Structure formats: C-alpha cells, structure tokens
Amino acid sequence: MKVFGILVLCGLSLCAQSLERARALWRAHDYDGANNEFRALVKANPKNAAYRVEWGRLFFERFNPAEAANLYNEALGIDPRNAQAYLGLAEVYADEFSAKADQAAEKALEIDPQLYHAHEILARIALEDDDTKKAASEADAALAIEPAALDAIAVHASIDLLKDKASDWVARIGNRGKGFETIAHFFVINRRYDEGIEYYRKAIAATPDLWSAHSQLGVNLMRLGNQEEATKELQLAYDNHFRDAATANYLTLIDSEKNYDTFTSPTSVLRLNKKEADALKPYFEAEIARAMATYEKKYGFQMDKAVQVEAYPNHGDLLVRTLGLPDEAGILGVTFNNVISMDSPSGRPPGSFHWASTLWHEMSHVYVLTMTNERVPRWFTEGLAVHEETATSPDWGDRLSPEIITALRDKKLLPISKIDRGFVHPTYPGQVIVSYYQAGKICDYIAQRWGSSKLVDMIHAFAKNERTVDVIREQLKLEPDAFDKDFLAEIDRQTGSTVKNFADWTKKIKEVNELAKAGKTDEVIDQGRAAEAMYPDYVETGDAYSLIAEACLKKSDRKCALDQLGRYSKEGGRDAATVKKYAKLLEEDGRLKEAEAALERLNFIYPLDPDLHDRLGNLYLKTGGANLAVREFSVLNALHPIDTAGSHYNLAKAYAAAGQKNKAREEAINALEAAPDFKPAQTLLLEVSGESEK
Ligand SMILES: [Zn+2]
C-alpha cells in the first residue's frame, strides 16, 4: 500500500532520490539539510506514514523527542497499524521513564510480532523497575527472533552484573560499544556511578566514536566531582554534534563554577555561590558537621572520604544534575556517591523550602550509599532519608499534603515488593511524591516497632545485595504481604481521621478564611479550631493556626495567640512573618529563650533575611549568647543591610561581649566610618580601646 502511494504521488525515482538525499545528509551530520529534505518529502506525500516515521527518527536522534512523538502520532493518524510508529513512541516514552512506554511497545508487537526491538524496550523498562524475571523473558523473546539483538544481550549481562555475578553475556557484546553503554545505563540508574563510568569507558574503547557514551561519561564524572576529565569528554561529544540537553547544559554549568567559593575541612568540601557564601557558610558548616556526627554514631560508620556539598541559587542548575535520571519531580537535592548538589535557600521562595531538612536527607544518602557500596533499593535509601528529616527535629520534613491525602483516600500506596516502581515509572501525577511519603513512613514504622537499630541492620542486609522481599522476611520475620497489612493499619491509625475529614475540611477552611476577612473573630476561633482538629498538619497559606492567633490578638487574648502560634511552629509552619510574630510575643513576655528557639527555626528555612539576624542577634546579646550574637551580626553584615553603621555597631557589641576586643574595635571603627557622629559607637570604641590598654 505504502509503495503504491509513493508511485501515485511522486513517482518512484523522484521520491527515492529525495529519501536517499535525506539519509545521506543525515549521515553527513547535515541535520538541517536532512530535515529540509524530509519536510519536502512529507509535503509531497501527505499520506505517507513511513516518511513521517523516518523523519521522526531524525528528530529523536537529534534530541527533540516532542517533535519525534508528534510525527509518530501523525503517522498513526494516517496508518493506525504502523508498528514502526508505535516502536518510535515506545522509545520516546522509555527515554522519559514514562509509564506509557510499555503500552506502545506492546502495541507494536501486536501489529508486528517480529519486531524484536519492542521486546528489547520492554526488557529495558522491566529491568529499570528491578523486575529481573520479566526483563530476562523479554530479552529472550527478542533473542529468539534475532540472536544478535544487542540490547537484549546487554540486558541479560546487566541482570547478572547488578547481582555482582560474572556474566557470559558480556562476551557476546563483542566490540559493539552500545551494548556496554546499556550496561552503564543500568549501573547509573541504580546509583552505582563508579561502575557506570567503568562501562562507559568500555563502550568508548569498543566504539571510539560513540559520542553518546562520551557525553554520559562526562556527565557521570562531573557528578562525582571529576571536573577536568568531565569537561574534556563533554566537549568532545559536543564538538562531534552530540548536543543533547545534558551535554550542552553541563558545559554551561561547568563554566559557571567559577562563581563559587570552596571551603574545605578534613571531612567536607562546601561550595557556595560567591554572592551568598559569607551569609550561608556558618549555617551550612554547622549542619554538615552535626549531621555527620549524628549519622556516624547512629549508623556506626565513619566516612573515609570528604563529603562535598554544593548549593545552587539557580534551581535550573540543580535540574541539570538530574538530566537523564528517573523523574525527580519537586527535586530539592540530589546525591551522587559522596557529592551532594542542592538548592540554595535563595533558589526557592522564602518559607517554601527547609534547606537543613534537605541537607540531612541527602547526607543520609551519602552514608547509606557508601555503606552499601550503592547496593540499596531506591525506596529504602529514600525512605530512610525522609525518616531522618523528622527524626532530627519533628518540625522538619514535609507535612501530610493534600496530594498525599488524596492518594491515601484512593488507596494508592504500593505493596512493599513493588514500591520502587512508584519512583522510577510513576503511573499517575504525584506518585513520586507519594512514594517518598510512603517509603519514609515505612522506615518510621520499622523504627517504631523494631527499633532504630533495625534500620541499620537493614542497611547491612542490602549491602549484601539482597532483595527487598528477602530483607523483609529475614530482618522483620514477616512475609511482605503481612508487613503491608500491618503497615497500612498503622497509616490508617495515623491519618484515617484526616483522610475521612478531608472533604469537610476543604469547605471548613474556606469558611474560616472568609470569616477572618469579615473580621468575625469569635467565629474564626470557633470554626478554626474545628478545622485544626480535622487536619492538624495543615500549616500552609490560609492555615487555621495563624487565623485564630490573629483573632485572639484582636481580642487582646495573648495567651490564646501564643498557644496557637506555638502549635503552628510545632507542626512545622514556615512562614517567617508568623514565626517572627510568635517570637515577638514571647520576648515581650520575657520568655527570651523560647523566643530564640522560635527564631532559630527560621535559620534552617531562609537564612538570607537581614531582619531575622538583627532580631536573633539582639536576643542572644540579652541571654548571654555572645558567640551566637557574633555569628548573627556577622551574617547580617554579609547581607549588606541598609543600616550599615548600626549593624557594624551591633557586631562590635557582640565581639565585646565575647571578649574579642580587637575585633570589637575594628567593627566600632567600621561603624564610625559609615556614620562618624554615631555616639554609641564612639563610646564603645573608647571602652574597648581603654580596656585593652590595661
Ligand atoms: Zn533522596
């Protein structure tokens, strides 16, 4: 049929010529030229599906999967039984870790059972889900049709290698670099970056002009902090026309590294953007040290290499780090072996991001990945990291969100034997977030029922490359099904009432917000309390705690306001204005230590707020925390506040209180340089100068 179409519409020789020309240009790396030929060909033959499919392949190869998918879909519009178009779609979806890939591949096979590439794609997806049985059987199906099917051979080899077994399949790859590249891919998505790098090198040794492998080698070297060789490989790929998003963006990222300062200690390397380094450094350094000391004790393990932490003010730079990895929706940080890349507090709207939680989360990955030599299922390392966020401080970490409540209501949690799929190939929007929540709760539950040390036992079991179901049986003495049953009962105990009340709460909280707008204080307090009881975790915009506190203050009921704002903070509320209001009330009541604690929470959320450091520094001066006051006023100065003289003077006072006379004198002089007639600074200068002469 298709051949007749060609004959009728453009005459065999003419069309064949254009097609040959398009292919020749493609081979010669003249992609624009090839694209133009295909465009003309398709225009002259609007009813030809095959041309569109081949044009789609050009787009797919040239890093434009969206346009490729359009062309495949157009081809299917012309010829609904075009197996090659379905195969093309399966490739596009598989690359994006979309759950639609399976379906497209199945459809291709239904139309053309000999299409062994479709079996290879199914094998690949199954192995990404850690379903080795299905992966092996799909690979076998491909090999039954084509005994030399490279991806099928590579999938078999990967199954063995991921289990740390020697594999006869590796020899069957021969000198076909792409086979080694596939093995490398599986190591990388299992977070085994060192072995991934080893196999990309093998791919290049076998096929030196396999530019995709050069690029991925560069990407993964960069992930582990080997910038020099990474740059060389990425540039090489780029210069040879391999210019996918990862290659181009990584090269840009490397170029921007010059904007970073590096601070090293014997155990850590901290990289911060020059424009905010002085303000962030004290908090980051303290938390890195505290997290490492905590995990060292908790996990009974000491890192033998430095942990590197890099914080990006531009969220896009963090996203570049995760290109080509499974869905990282809402990502805040990512860990590659001992290298952590995360958003800087400046990379997110103030109040929306708890950077210390993210740091402790990623830091837990560093330990677990190192302790298991990267042999740990995704759900467990994520679950433990989420567990650690709230184990550190109960008000850290994420609250039960409406998205998660909906998933709980619709019974969407996965059995523990399949939970990894929720991370790699999500089947509904938000499933990745729900999977994080579930994995975190599983670890909470294990710690609560079997003790925290059981989680450490599980780390050691996973280090032996044991599978989830075996670890559950062995460590918890439960069948996975029985574990699921007990776990779901516990989740229901914790969240059942919130889930049940969610629809009513949605109406109620809207009502409370309207009452607040109308100034009806008594009703706000009444109805607000009902809303709180229905969904206590809700501390986002328009939350009941803040509205009630506001109403209480209008009625001059300080005790009621303090109680509400205290609960807001305890539940993890992060809005700076609300927390500052709470601290101010406490301070006015002479509860200085509590006021300090309230404000200290904000340093873990948005430490780039000059007003916060001013308030906190003054509190520390009152409570005798001179060294902490020095920290707060130093950071305040680093943020270049409007009142230059005042902030230098405050720092001078803090230094004087801490007994650092020389520093105090220096800062008093700085204050006077900004405002020569500033009396308090003159007095202080005399004081510290006088005393130092004694
Ligand atoms: Zn994580």
Residues whose N, C-alpha, C, O or C-beta is under 5 A from the ligand:
A	BS01	ZN	E382 A385
